Amino acid sequence: MIPWEFLESVEVPGEGREICLYRRGEEFSIRVAGRELMNSRVHGSEEALADLACARVADRPRPRLLIGGLGMGFTLAAALRRLGPEGRVVVAELVPAVVTWNRGPLGGLAGHPLEDGRASVHAGDVAEVLRAERQAYDGILLDVDNGPEGLVRKGNDWLYARPGLETAFAALRPGGVLAVWSAAPSPVFVQRLRRAGFAVEEHRARAREARGGRRHMIWLATREA
Ligand SMILES: C[S@@+](CC[C@H](N)C(=O)[O-])C[C@H]1O[C@@H](n2cnc3c(N)ncnc32)[C@H](O)[C@@H]1O
């Protein structure tokens, strides 16, 4: 078997933790504190996150999406496939090097979605974007971490706690949807979404598209019109 080759390591802004990029042949891995955050061979549920959200909002006039976490670009690419020419996607990415990797060695994995004119990058915390806007998005797609139990940074807890959820609610247009990816179920988080005013649906999505294996959680939380 080909051994993993270490490519680069950078600090997660404000955290002191390292985010690292590895390669093994055609396969890439992004790891934080020694744990895998994203592997290029496993992206079924990251695409399902966009597919499920877009099924709700893609046919709205000039749909606007916010994606938190670029990762390897699979969610972004799936959203762009679902949106028409009038759609726009802002992708917020906390770690500048992740954007650089997507413009370089990772770009081809999801078909270079950053080169699509409908996509733009906010280099920074998705929380900043949420706090800055009111009734601005038809869909907000969050995949910044392992789920409500954070791995990348402590600061991400805010996004999954009541203040962050209420801020996301306010940033959505009426009828808009907050879609949240998680590695594992969390009944407490579902309750929190409901208390923030959302109508919630739970979905289980295959990690590896049609090939079985683990299932991840996707919550679709609607700001009812
Ligand atoms: C699991 S990966 C996302 C995978 C992505 N859905 C895909 O399809 O490849 C999580 C990404 O979120 C980024 N991130 C973590 N916290 C963030 C935050 N608060 N704001 C924006 N990006 C964040 C990480 O640097 C990482 O690139």
The ligand as a Tripos MOL2 file, in Angstrom:
@<TRIPOS>MOLECULE
LIG
   27    29     1     0     0
SMALL
NO_CHARGES

@<TRIPOS>ATOM
      1 C1        -15.4630   18.8600    7.0070 C.3       1 LIG1
      2 S1        -14.7600   20.1630    6.1260 S.3       1 LIG1
      3 C2        -16.0440   20.5800    4.9620 C.3       1 LIG1
      4 C3        -16.1930   19.5640    3.8760 C.3       1 LIG1
      5 C4        -17.0120   20.0830    2.7010 C.3       1 LIG1
      6 N1        -18.4360   19.9960    3.0000 N.3       1 LIG1
      7 C5        -16.7160   19.3300    1.4360 C.2       1 LIG1
      8 O1        -17.6570   19.0350    0.7010 O.co2     1 LIG1
      9 O2        -15.5530   19.0310    1.1540 O.co2     1 LIG1
     10 C6        -14.8750   21.5230    7.2280 C.3       1 LIG1
     11 C7        -14.2830   22.8120    6.6890 C.3       1 LIG1
     12 O3        -14.7890   23.8970    7.4710 O.3       1 LIG1
     13 C8        -13.7360   24.8100    7.7320 C.3       1 LIG1
     14 N2        -14.1410   25.5750    8.9410 N.ar      1 LIG1
     15 C9        -14.0560   25.1950   10.2310 C.ar      1 LIG1
     16 N3        -14.6250   26.1180   11.0310 N.ar      1 LIG1
     17 C10       -15.0890   27.1110   10.2220 C.ar      1 LIG1
     18 C11       -15.7890   28.3340   10.4490 C.ar      1 LIG1
     19 N4        -16.1260   28.7080   11.6720 N.pl3     1 LIG1
     20 N5        -16.0880   29.1110    9.3770 N.ar      1 LIG1
     21 C12       -15.7520   28.7210    8.1140 C.ar      1 LIG1
     22 N6        -15.0870   27.5730    7.8350 N.ar      1 LIG1
     23 C13       -14.7790   26.7650    8.8710 C.ar      1 LIG1
     24 C14       -12.5240   23.9110    7.8940 C.3       1 LIG1
     25 O4        -11.3340   24.6310    7.7310 O.3       1 LIG1
     26 C15       -12.7850   22.8900    6.7830 C.3       1 LIG1
     27 O5        -12.2710   23.3460    5.5580 O.3       1 LIG1
@<TRIPOS>BOND
     1     1     2 1
     2     2     3 1
     3     2    10 1
     4     3     4 1
     5     4     5 1
     6     5     6 1
     7     5     7 1
     8     7     8 2
     9     7     9 1
    10    10    11 1
    11    11    12 1
    12    11    26 1
    13    12    13 1
    14    13    14 1
    15    13    24 1
    16    14    15 ar
    17    14    23 ar
    18    15    16 ar
    19    16    17 ar
    20    17    18 ar
    21    17    23 ar
    22    18    19 1
    23    18    20 ar
    24    20    21 ar
    25    21    22 ar
    26    22    23 ar
    27    24    25 1
    28    24    26 1
    29    26    27 1
@<TRIPOS>SUBSTRUCTURE
     1 LIG1         1 GROUP 0 **** ****
